[in-house]
Amino acid sequence: MGMSEFYGSFDDAENLATLERAMDLGVRMLDTADLYGNGHNEELLGRFLQQTRHRPLIASKCGIVRTDEILSDGNFRRDRNGHPDYIRASCDASLKRLNIEQIDLYYLHRVDPKIPIEDSMGALSDLKAAGKIRAIGLSEPTREELQRAAAVVPVAAVQSEYSIWTRSIEADVLPEIRKIGAALICYSPLGRGLLRHRGQLPVLENDDFRRTLPRFATAHFDANGWLFDILETVATEASMTVPQLMLCWLLAQGEDIVPIPGARKMAHLEQNVAASTLRLSRQQLDHLSHAFSETAVAGQRYSEGVAIKAT
């Protein structure tokens, strides 16, 4: 996502080089959506797939639609669309931008409250039967929505925000994911880059989406200072970086956990991949889990009143 929008400026040449390095390091899935850069990100991956010898699993999404309205925070308003006709047309458009014949994993990006989820899943099932997609996913469903969806067609993967900073799915959605045997694809596994740099809030560009997020506001960032202290202390004890620590904690939550950190820089990519070879002790894991309870973290993950949240 960050290679095309939301997190400030980007460079396609650097992005393509980073993607190639990811393949060399053993990364085997690339996650995109028609929303990201209004199609730019799928086009970028399409270019990459034409020039690389690797054949990664490609995941994409449809279901969040841009409108022309600009909100007071400078972001565009989003709406949901789960109509079967829209889903079928979106898949065809994504296949064209990606320049492939089949999408390995295709998600409904958000459930549309105006359309019965059974209808949306039926359209995805039709796409699978037609060979246009290999597997079906859902992004950010509630437990009830996931139950209803899985009653129509097998759901291979559920994508939700899950990290040491955001654990709201643990109570009800995660048990349901495991009940139906789906994988949990964790977006923003590093808390959208919620890191402390020399004791300070990260410097964000003017068009960076995170400027609208409560946890990146100074008051909440400062209130979470004791949690940053814990992260830095445990990371030092474990001889790893704080991002590696967060990924290690996440990977320790189950074999069905698949984090998708969106590195744009080569150094960050290499650091993230190296985390898969590192381990935390049970004592360290328990300490982190206890400290980062849902009630302990200051600030919600999104601003109040935002109708559609982008992954």
Secondary structure as GFF3:
##gff-version 3
##sequence-region A 1 311
A	DSSP	alpha_helix	12	24	.	.	.	ID=ss1
A	DSSP	beta_strand	29	31	.	.	.	ID=ss2
A	DSSP	alpha_helix	40	51	.	.	.	ID=ss3
A	DSSP	beta_strand	57	62	.	.	.	ID=ss4
A	DSSP	beta_strand	64	70	.	.	.	ID=ss5
A	DSSP	beta_strand	76	80	.	.	.	ID=ss6
A	DSSP	alpha_helix	84	98	.	.	.	ID=ss7
A	DSSP	beta_strand	103	108	.	.	.	ID=ss8
A	DSSP	alpha_helix	117	129	.	.	.	ID=ss9
A	DSSP	beta_strand	133	139	.	.	.	ID=ss10
A	DSSP	alpha_helix	143	152	.	.	.	ID=ss11
A	DSSP	beta_strand	157	161	.	.	.	ID=ss12
A	DSSP	three_ten_helix	168	170	.	.	.	ID=ss13
A	DSSP	alpha_helix	173	180	.	.	.	ID=ss14
A	DSSP	beta_strand	183	187	.	.	.	ID=ss15
A	DSSP	three_ten_helix	209	212	.	.	.	ID=ss16
A	DSSP	three_ten_helix	214	216	.	.	.	ID=ss17
A	DSSP	alpha_helix	218	223	.	.	.	ID=ss18
A	DSSP	alpha_helix	225	238	.	.	.	ID=ss19
A	DSSP	alpha_helix	242	251	.	.	.	ID=ss20
A	DSSP	beta_strand	257	259	.	.	.	ID=ss21
A	DSSP	alpha_helix	266	274	.	.	.	ID=ss22
A	DSSP	three_ten_helix	275	277	.	.	.	ID=ss23
A	DSSP	alpha_helix	282	291	.	.	.	ID=ss24
###
